[in-house]
Amino acid sequence: MTIEDKIDEILRIHSSWRKARRRKDRKRAQQFADRFEQLAGELMQSAEGRAGLEGLLQDPSPQLRYAASSAVIEWAPEKAIPVLARLIYEPFDEEMEPWEEASVRTQACMPLAYYFGYHPSDWTELPERLAEYGIELPEETVRILNWRKRVGGS
């Protein structure tokens, strides 16, 4: 299977995964997610495969951009961090259910927290760390990420 074949399969899998999630078919959705992870792992083994995954950072689907950037952050954080940061606050072009949008925004924080050395549920430092990369989050997003600080959380 060529790099292009694997990328094409990822795109097909992503479409099927979304349909399974919307039908609440967790078993099938997990099978698609597992296959995506297998293909992504194979692609990460070569420079050409990594370039193919990097190409998915511009995909119209926020979920696919999230999945790709979660892998790309391992070798090219300078490419993945801005994508993950935008997923936290930018409006999505794709029509999504409210729970899907919340899921993408929440998930996008996790690899960033890991990368910056925090627990994946501790997002209070993300605005400052992203600012160090020249990424300024909107005020409302910063407020949401920092709510735990104000109420005495960790």
C-alpha positions as CSV (number, residue, x, y, z in Angstrom):
1,M,0.0,0.0,0.0
2,T,1.5,3.4,-1.0
3,I,1.5,6.5,1.1
4,E,-1.2,8.0,-1.1
5,D,-3.3,4.8,-0.7
6,K,-3.0,5.1,3.1
7,I,-4.0,8.8,3.1
8,D,-7.0,7.9,0.8
9,E,-8.0,5.1,3.3
10,I,-7.7,7.6,6.2
11,L,-10.1,9.9,4.4
12,R,-12.5,7.1,3.8
13,I,-12.2,5.8,7.3
14,H,-12.8,9.3,8.7
15,S,-16.1,9.6,6.7
16,S,-17.2,6.2,8.0
17,W,-16.2,7.0,11.5
18,R,-18.3,10.2,11.5
19,K,-21.3,8.3,10.3
20,A,-20.9,5.6,12.9
21,R,-20.5,8.3,15.7
22,R,-23.7,10.0,14.5
23,R,-25.5,6.7,14.6
24,K,-24.1,6.1,18.1
25,D,-22.5,2.9,16.9
26,R,-19.6,3.0,19.3
27,K,-18.2,-0.4,18.4
28,R,-18.0,0.5,14.7
29,A,-16.6,3.9,15.4
30,Q,-13.9,2.4,17.6
31,Q,-13.0,0.0,14.8
32,F,-12.5,2.9,12.4
33,A,-10.5,4.8,15.1
34,D,-8.3,1.8,15.6
35,R,-7.7,1.5,11.9
36,F,-6.8,5.2,11.7
37,E,-4.3,4.8,14.5
38,Q,-2.8,1.8,12.7
39,L,-2.4,3.7,9.4
40,A,-1.1,6.8,11.2
41,G,1.5,4.7,13.0
42,E,2.6,3.2,9.6
43,L,2.8,6.7,8.0
44,M,4.9,8.0,10.9
45,Q,7.6,5.5,10.0
46,S,8.8,7.5,6.9
47,A,9.5,11.1,6.0
48,E,7.0,10.7,3.1
49,G,4.4,9.3,5.4
50,R,4.9,12.0,7.9
51,A,4.5,14.6,5.1
52,G,1.2,12.9,4.2
53,L,-0.1,13.3,7.7
54,E,1.1,16.9,7.7
55,G,-1.0,17.4,4.6
56,L,-4.1,16.5,6.7
57,L,-3.5,19.5,8.9
58,Q,-5.4,21.6,6.4
59,D,-8.3,19.2,5.9
60,P,-11.8,20.8,6.1
61,S,-12.8,18.4,8.9
62,P,-12.0,19.7,12.4
63,Q,-12.0,16.1,13.7
64,L,-9.4,15.0,11.1
65,R,-7.3,18.1,11.7
66,Y,-7.3,17.1,15.4
67,A,-6.3,13.5,14.7
68,A,-3.5,14.5,12.3
69,S,-2.2,17.3,14.6
70,S,-2.1,14.9,17.5
71,A,0.3,12.7,15.6
72,V,2.3,15.6,13.9
73,I,3.0,17.2,17.3
74,E,5.5,14.4,17.9
75,W,7.9,15.4,15.2
76,A,6.8,18.9,14.0
77,P,5.2,20.8,17.0
78,E,5.7,24.1,15.1
79,K,3.1,22.8,12.6
80,A,0.7,21.0,14.9
81,I,0.5,23.6,17.8
82,P,-1.1,26.4,15.7
83,V,-3.7,23.9,14.3
84,L,-4.6,22.6,17.8
85,A,-4.8,26.1,19.1
86,R,-7.2,27.2,16.4
87,L,-9.4,24.1,17.0
88,I,-9.9,25.4,20.6
89,Y,-11.6,28.6,19.4
90,E,-12.1,29.1,15.7
91,P,-15.6,28.7,14.2
92,F,-16.0,25.4,12.3
93,D,-17.0,25.5,8.6
94,E,-18.4,22.0,8.9
95,E,-21.8,21.5,10.3
96,M,-21.4,19.7,13.6
97,E,-23.6,18.7,16.5
98,P,-23.0,20.7,19.6
99,W,-21.5,17.7,21.4
100,E,-19.1,17.1,18.4
101,E,-17.9,20.7,18.5
102,A,-17.4,20.5,22.3
103,S,-15.5,17.2,21.9
104,V,-13.1,18.6,19.3
105,R,-12.4,21.7,21.4
106,T,-11.8,19.6,24.5
107,Q,-9.7,17.1,22.7
108,A,-7.5,19.8,21.1
109,C,-6.4,20.9,24.6
110,M,-5.1,17.5,25.6
111,P,-2.1,17.1,23.2
112,L,-1.2,20.7,23.9
113,A,-1.2,20.1,27.7
114,Y,0.9,17.0,27.2
115,Y,3.4,18.8,25.0
116,F,3.8,21.7,27.5
117,G,4.2,19.2,30.3
118,Y,0.9,19.5,32.1
119,H,-1.8,17.0,33.0
120,P,-4.1,16.6,29.9
121,S,-7.0,18.0,31.9
122,D,-5.1,21.1,33.2
123,W,-5.6,23.8,30.6
124,T,-5.1,26.8,32.8
125,E,-1.6,27.4,31.6
126,L,-2.3,27.0,27.9
127,P,-3.0,30.6,27.1
128,E,0.4,31.7,28.5
129,R,2.3,28.8,26.8
130,L,0.6,29.4,23.5
131,A,1.4,33.1,23.8
132,E,5.1,32.1,24.0
133,Y,4.6,30.6,20.5
134,G,3.0,33.9,19.3
135,I,-0.5,32.5,19.5
136,E,-3.0,34.8,21.2
137,L,-6.3,33.2,22.2
138,P,-9.5,35.2,22.2
139,E,-10.4,36.6,25.6
140,E,-13.5,34.4,25.9
141,T,-11.4,31.3,25.2
142,V,-8.9,32.3,27.9
143,R,-11.7,32.9,30.3
144,I,-13.1,29.4,29.6
145,L,-9.7,27.8,30.0
146,N,-9.0,29.6,33.2
147,W,-12.3,29.1,35.0
148,R,-10.7,26.5,37.3
149,K,-8.2,29.0,38.6
150,R,-10.9,31.4,39.6
151,V,-12.9,28.8,41.4
152,G,-10.0,27.4,43.4
153,G,-9.3,24.4,41.2
154,S,-5.9,23.1,40.3
